[in-house]
Amino acid sequence: MWAHYTKDHTGAVIEFRCLPELDNPFCAARKINYVENPPIIAGMGEYIKHITGQQKIDNDSLFFDMILSKSMHWEYEKEWRVFIPPVDMENPIIPVDDYGKEILEKLIQFYPQEINSIYFGCKMSEPQVQEIEKLLNGEFSHVKKYKCIRNEKEYKARSLPREI
């Protein structure tokens, strides 16, 4: 996952925790289903029954099957997803700044106590690590910090990153 989601180990991963008393979207995270074949919207028979009014297609279940399914090739990720539908499903708009860059942090806001830990990639520069560490004070002082260490023998991280 580090190579895919943190720009070749140069980024960081934030571990969140669900605190039900805060009623936040992280508590609605769902585990990804790793499957051999992608979900099918409807077979011909199901579709015919749907358009003739004999049997309705369960769009809600189908929708979640689609967003919570991933190829077996990615099973090692053990991914969980949070999906927050746009306010207007017909016209889903992600807010952008003055330069047209998506402002994703406005989609899911969180409380400081929901951050459990941060893992710095093994190739993240020390100045970047220090910059983030400076931000982790006050209401973020509880956040555990880990620096990942490259495994020289296998293409995977060591099982326990070094706490810093």
Backbone as a ProteinNet text record, in pm:
[ID]
protein_1_A
[PRIMARY]
MWAHYTKDHTGAVIEFRCLPELDNPFCAARKINYVENPPIIAGMGEYIKHITGQQKIDNDSLFFDMILSKSMHWEYEKEWRVFIPPVDMENPIIPVDDYGKEILEKLIQFYPQEINSIYFGCKMSEPQVQEIEKLLNGEFSHVKKYKCIRNEKEYKARSLPREI
[TERTIARY]
81.5	0	85.9	201.4	286.5	325.2	359.1	399.7	282.7	160.7	43.7	-9.5	-16.7	-90.9	-5.8	122.7	205.6	323.5	304.3	406.9	540.4	543.5	666.3	730.9	651	698.9	743.6	714.1	758.8	650.3	533.3	422.9	398.5	277.3	240.1	100.3	72.2	-59.4	-111.5	-236.2	-299.3	-394.8	-381.8	-472.8	-578.7	-704.3	-815.7	-878.6	-951.1	-1028	-1172	-1260.2	-1402.1	-1434.8	-1492.2	-1540	-1690.8	-1770	-1915.1	-1982.9	-1929.9	-1993.1	-1984.9	-1897.9	-1884.7	-1971.1	-2030.9	-2120.5	-2058.7	-1944.1	-1872.3	-1870.1	-1848.4	-1850.5	-1752.4	-1642.7	-1546.9	-1611.6	-1714.4	-1783.7	-1867.7	-1888.3	-1964.7	-1873.9	-1744.2	-1650.8	-1691.7	-1677	-1711.8	-1590.8	-1582.5	-1472.7	-1492.1	-1384.1	-1387	-1401.3	-1480.8	-1494.1	-1401.9	-1310.4	-1218	-1275.7	-1300.5	-1373.7	-1298.7	-1330.2	-1270.7	-1324.9	-1455.4	-1520.8	-1597.4	-1603.8	-1677.7	-1826.7	-1894.6	-2039.4	-2110.8	-2215.5	-2294.9	-2417.7	-2445.9	-2560.9	-2688.6	-2710	-2825.2	-2807.6	-2845.9	-2846.3	-2966.3	-2968.9	-3078.4	-3214.4	-3222.7	-3349.7	-3394.3	-3300	-3333.7	-3377.7	-3309.4	-3341.9	-3481.5	-3514.2	-3647.6	-3755.2	-3732.1	-3828.6	-3843	-3733.9	-3737.2	-3820.2	-3792.2	-3863.2	-4009.4	-4042.8	-4183.6	-4256.2	-4185.7	-4249	-4264.2	-4206.4	-4219	-4128.5	-4011.8	-3915	-3827.1	-3821.9	-3742.6	-3596.1	-3506.6	-3363.2	-3332.4	-3264.1	-3228	-3106.5	-3134.3	-3027	-2934.1	-2986.5	-2901.6	-2797.2	-2842.3	-2747.8	-2648.2	-2698	-2612.9	-2507.2	-2549.6	-2457.4	-2343.8	-2377.5	-2273.4	-2188	-2247	-2165.9	-2060.7	-2100.7	-2008.9	-1895.3	-1927.4	-1821.5	-1739.7	-1788.9	-1715.6	-1651.6	-1641.2	-1578.5	-1449.7	-1353.2	-1222.8	-1163.9	-1077.9	-1015.9	-937	-935.9	-859.6	-711.9	-662.4	-521.7	-484.3	-583.8	-558.5	-589.4	-614.9	-657.7	-558.6	-430.6	-329.1	-348.5	-424.6	-444.7	-533.7	-624.3	-718.5	-789.1	-841.3	-897.7	-1036.9	-1063.4	-1196.3	-1226.7	-1352.6	-1389.3	-1501.8	-1493.1	-1602.1	-1658.2	-1787.1	-1851.1	-1952.3	-1937.6	-2033.4	-2095.1	-2222.9	-2283.7	-2290	-2277.8	-2291.3	-2431	-2442.5	-2572.7	-2671.2	-2623.6	-2706	-2649.4	-2710.4	-2658.8	-2666.9	-2760	-2773.4	-2659.6	-2604.6	-2500.9	-2392	-2318.2	-2218.5	-2101.9	-2082.4	-1976.7	-1879.3	-1751.3	-1646.2	-1597.7	-1594.8	-1551.2	-1407.9	-1380.4	-1246.8	-1203.1	-1070.8	-1017.8	-1007.5	-947.9	-936.8	-855.4	-774.3	-689.5	-747.7	-869.1	-933.1	-894	-815.3	-773.1	-885.4	-914.5	-1020.1	-986.6	-1085.8	-1068.6	-1131.4	-1057.1	-1110.7	-1128.1	-1046	-1056.3	-1190.7	-1266.8	-1398.7	-1504.5	-1471.6	-1568.8	-1590.3	-1482.4	-1492.3	-1413.4	-1485.3	-1417.2	-1410.8	-1309.5	-1291.2	-1245.9	-1261.7	-1218.1	-1073.8	-993.8	-854.1	-838.7	-927.8	-914.5	-941.8	-991.3	-1013.7	-885.6	-781	-653.5	-579.9	-551.3	-482.3	-331.5	-286.2	-142.3	-114.2	12.5	58	184	189.9	304	375.5	500.1	580	647.6	637.8	700.1	851.1	910.1	1054.2	1139.3	1081.5	1156.8	1110.9	1028.8	984.2	1100.9	1118.8	1232.6	1218.6	1331.5	1331.1	1266.3	1290.9	1221	1068.1	1017.8	873	821	894.5	855.9	850.2	952.7	958.9	846.4	812	703.4	570.6	545	421.6	426.4	541.1	553.8	522.9	560.3	530.9	380.9	305.9	160.2	93.1	164.6	106.2	131.8	83.2	92.5	-45.2	-56.4	-186.6	-289.1	-396.9	-505.2	-468.3	-351.2	-302.7	-184.9	-153.7	-35	-47.3	-168.5	-190	-152.8	-136.8	-114.5	21.5	18.2	142.8	208.4	340.5	415.8	509.3	508.4	592.6	667.9	792.6	872.7	891.1	844.9	858.1	1003.3	1040.2	1176	1167.9	1249.2	1247.2	1296.9	1227.3	1266.7	1360.1	1484.9	1585.3	1572.9	1499.4	1492.3	1364.9	1257.7	1129.8	1065.7	968.2	894.3	777.6	809	706.7	774.8	696.1	751	776.5	862	880.1	748	727.6	599.1	575.8	678.7	660.3	746.4	684.9	761.5	817.8	919.7	985	904.7	863.4	791.4	888.7	845.8	933.2	868.6
-119.3	0	125.7	118.1	236.9	287.4	197.7	239.6	303.2	256.5	306	437	447.6	557.9	666	646.7	748.7	789.3	784.1	825.5	758.8	629.9	551	565.6	555.2	556.1	693.4	800.5	933.1	1009	949.7	1015.6	955.3	975.6	926	865.2	777.5	716.3	752.7	797.1	831.6	719.8	670.1	567.2	636.1	618.7	674.8	567.1	609.5	515.6	565	471.6	502.5	530.6	645.2	680.3	702.5	598.3	605.6	725.5	769.6	883	1012.8	1017.3	1136.9	1130.8	1014	996.6	1052.1	996.5	1043	934.3	971.8	874	758.2	774.4	664.6	541.5	562.6	449.1	371.9	429.2	363.2	294.9	288	224.2	79.5	37.7	-99.9	-169.2	-296	-378.1	-405.7	-398.4	-428	-578.3	-615.3	-755.3	-776.6	-870.2	-901.4	-1019	-996	-1092.9	-1124.9	-1241.2	-1283.2	-1200.3	-1170.5	-1099.3	-979	-872	-754.7	-785.3	-714	-736	-704.2	-778.3	-758.3	-677.2	-576.6	-491.1	-574.4	-647.7	-738.4	-829	-953.1	-1044	-1012.3	-1068.6	-1040.9	-1075.3	-1189.1	-1229.4	-1132	-1089	-992.4	-859.1	-818.3	-691	-695.5	-805.4	-819.6	-816.4	-889.3	-886.9	-746.2	-671.7	-535.8	-443.7	-445.5	-351.7	-391.7	-518.4	-559.7	-550.7	-503.5	-482.6	-607.7	-720.4	-845.4	-849.6	-787	-791.5	-666.4	-593.7	-471.2	-504.6	-437.6	-451.9	-368.7	-428	-359.2	-269.9	-146.3	-53.9	-21.3	-12.5	19.4	-89.4	-215.1	-326.1	-331.3	-312.7	-314.9	-204.5	-85.5	27.2	-7.1	-60.8	-93.4	-211.3	-305.4	-413.2	-353.9	-253	-191.7	-116	-34.4	47.2	-28.4	-145.6	-221.4	-348.1	-358.4	-475.1	-433.5	-522.2	-497.2	-632.2	-631.4	-753.8	-823.9	-956.1	-1038	-997.9	-938.9	-898.5	-797.5	-727.3	-621.9	-667.7	-795	-845.9	-815.1	-807.9	-781.3	-644.6	-555.5	-422.4	-423	-520.1	-528.1	-394.2	-340.4	-205.6	-197.3	-84.3	-44.9	87.6	112.2	237.2	308.1	439.7	525.4	591.6	579.9	645.7	745.6	868.6	972.2	1021	993.9	1034.9	1186.8	1237.9	1382.5	1427.8	1552	1606.4	1590	1613.7	1602.1	1490.1	1371.4	1256.4	1277.9	1360.3	1387.5	1475.9	1558.8	1653.4	1657.1	1544.7	1541.3	1635.3	1729.5	1827.6	1822.2	1810.6	1817.9	1962.5	2026.8	2166.8	2181.9	2294.5	2324.1	2461.7	2480.8	2611.2	2702.9	2819.7	2918.1	2867.9	2763.3	2709.7	2583	2546.5	2427.7	2297.6	2305.3	2184.4	2140.8	2009.6	1957	1979.6	2019.7	2042.1	1922	1813.5	1688.7	1691.4	1770.6	1771.2	1824.8	1889.5	1937.3	1828.3	1716.7	1609.9	1531.5	1501.3	1429.5	1508.5	1566.4	1635.4	1540	1556.1	1463.6	1539.1	1473.1	1526.9	1483.8	1567.2	1531.5	1395.1	1361.6	1235	1112.2	1133.6	1020.9	976.3	1057.4	1016	933.1	809.2	718.5	726.8	722.5	723.9	771.1	802.4	839.7	760.6	706.7	626.8	704.4	739.3	810.3	708.5	729.5	638.7	633.3	519.4	500.2	594.5	653.1	747.6	891.9	915.9	1052.3	1132.7	1254	1335.2	1377.2	1390.3	1429.1	1566.2	1665.2	1793.3	1779.6	1691.9	1669.9	1603.7	1505.4	1439.1	1542.4	1623.8	1725.1	1827.1	1863.8	1959.2	1904.3	1776.9	1713.9	1696.6	1657.4	1640	1770	1883.9	2012.9	2036.2	1984.3	2000.2	1909	1805.2	1705.9	1743.2	1857.1	1898.2	1944.5	1986	2029.6	1919.4	1945.1	1846.7	1723.7	1725.2	1609	1539.9	1577.2	1522.4	1372.4	1318	1175.2	1087.4	1146.9	1070.2	1000	867.1	789	810.8	818.8	843.7	726.1	679.2	566.9	601.3	562.4	575.7	435.6	415.1	283.5	257.5	132.1	89.5	-9.7	11.2	-75.9	-215.8	-315.1	-453.7	-484.9	-515	-536.1	-672	-766.4	-901.6	-930.1	-854.4	-880.7	-749.2	-757.9	-639.2	-614.4	-587.7	-550.9	-476.9	-401.8	-328.1	-424.1	-384	-463.8	-467.5	-570.3	-584.4	-475.6	-424.9	-321.5	-199.7	-92	28.5	82.4	161.4	217.5	335.8	331.9	444.7	558.1	680.2	797	896.3
0	0	0	62.7	71.4	-66	-156	-289.9	-364.7	-340	-411.8	-356.1	-224.2	-163.9	-97.2	-86.9	-21.7	-108.9	-237.2	-333.8	-305.2	-323.9	-307.5	-170	-67.8	71.2	120.9	47.1	88.8	165.6	181.7	250.7	386.7	436.2	568.6	562.7	658.9	673.1	811	815.1	942.3	980.2	1101.6	1153.1	1238	1197.4	1271.9	1359	1457.8	1539.8	1548.4	1564.4	1575.5	1721.8	1746.8	1880.7	1869.5	1897.1	1875	1941.6	2054.1	2123	2042.3	1942	1859.5	1733.6	1707.2	1593.1	1464.9	1427.5	1310.5	1202.6	1077	967.3	981.2	1055.3	1068.4	1130.9	1211.7	1272.8	1171	1054	949.1	847.4	875.5	782.1	758.9	636.8	600.5	539.2	569.6	520.2	371	297	153.2	131.4	30	-11.6	-130.8	-117.7	-226.5	-304.7	-432.8	-513.9	-643.6	-699.1	-826.3	-942.3	-938.7	-1048.3	-993.8	-1071.8	-1024.4	-1011.9	-923.3	-910	-1041.8	-1068	-1189.4	-1151.2	-1229.3	-1199.6	-1199.9	-1303.1	-1309.8	-1430.4	-1412.3	-1526.3	-1614.1	-1733.2	-1826.4	-1764.6	-1697.7	-1636.5	-1528.6	-1444.2	-1339	-1399.1	-1504.6	-1568.1	-1630.1	-1696.2	-1757.3	-1649.5	-1538.7	-1428.6	-1371.2	-1368.8	-1315.4	-1405.2	-1535.1	-1623.9	-1646.1	-1618.5	-1630.6	-1497.2	-1393.7	-1263.4	-1179.8	-1220.2	-1145.8	-1022.7	-1034.1	-923.3	-932.1	-822.3	-820.5	-791.3	-860.7	-832.9	-709.6	-614.1	-490.2	-516.2	-555.7	-593.1	-476.7	-355.3	-239.8	-217.3	-216.7	-198.1	-312.1	-433.3	-551.1	-543.4	-501.3	-490.1	-393.4	-276.4	-179.3	-225.8	-297.6	-356.9	-450.8	-526.4	-623.4	-553.7	-452.4	-392.1	-288	-246.8	-145.4	-200.9	-332.3	-393.9	-463.6	-454.1	-514.4	-556.5	-654.7	-703.3	-592	-598.7	-503.5	-500.9	-609.9	-617.5	-509.2	-456.3	-357.1	-215	-196	-65	47.3	14.7	117	183.4	119.8	176.6	300.3	308.3	420.9	442.3	333.7	331.7	392.8	454.7	499.8	432.4	398.4	332	406.4	398.8	446.4	322.3	303.9	190.6	244	201.5	237.5	107.3	88.8	-37.9	-48.7	-170.3	-188.6	-147.5	-111.1	-73.2	-188.3	-308.5	-427.9	-514.8	-507.4	-582.5	-734.1	-780	-923.4	-974.1	-885	-924.5	-816.7	-800.3	-692.4	-722.1	-633.4	-653.5	-537.2	-570	-468.5	-469.2	-352.3	-350.6	-400.8	-467.5	-519.3	-471.4	-463.6	-423.5	-546.3	-527.3	-635.7	-754.6	-733.5	-839.8	-901.9	-861.4	-916.1	-848.3	-739.4	-667	-572.2	-571.2	-484.4	-337.9	-260.8	-117.5	-46.1	-41.3	12	163.3	234.2	380.7	428.5	342.3	381.7	370.4	304.2	287.1	415.6	486.4	613.5	716.7	809.9	918.1	1036.2	1119.6	1230.5	1354.5	1467.6	1595.6	1619.8	1686	1712.3	1780	1872.8	1945.7	1858.5	1736	1645	1575.2	1581.4	1522.8	1626.8	1592	1683	1665.6	1538.4	1513.8	1372.2	1348.8	1215.3	1185.1	1064.4	1019.9	909.1	932.8	833.4	743.3	612.4	517.1	534.6	499.7	520.8	436.1	331.2	247.7	268.2	369.7	396.4	451	400.4	442.2	589	655.4	796.6	817.7	730.7	748.8	742.5	654	646	773.8	824.2	948.7	1061.3	1071.3	1177.6	1165.2	1042.5	1020.7	1072.6	1043.5	1091.6	1242.6	1295.7	1440.6	1515.5	1458.5	1522.3	1535	1438.5	1440.4	1542.8	1584.5	1675.1	1821.6	1858.9	1999.5	2044.6	2168	2218.6	2208.7	2135.8	2126.4	2042.8	1979.4	1903.4	1972.6	2095.4	2162.9	2192.8	2191.9	2217.4	2097.6	1979.7	1856.9	1862.9	1843.2	1839	1704	1702.8	1579.7	1553.3	1428.5	1390.2	1262.5	1255.5	1134.4	1077.5	956.1	894.3	855.1	859.9	829.3	714.5	614.9	498	533.1	482.7	497.2	380.6	409.2	304.8	235.5	296.2	242.2	163.8	189.3	123.7	82.5	-11.2	-53.5	41.5	163.5	260.5	375.7	446.7	560.3	675	765.3	886.1	960	1039.3	1105.1	1209.4	1272.1	1372.4	1339.8	1291.4	1267.3	1400.1	1391	1509.5	1559.2	1688.8	1747.8	1770.3	1738.4	1758.7	1853.6
[MASK]
++++++++++++++++++++++++++++++++++++++++++++++++++++++++++++++++++++++++++++++++++++++++++++++++++++++++++++++++++++++++++++++++++++++++++++++++++++++++++++++++++++

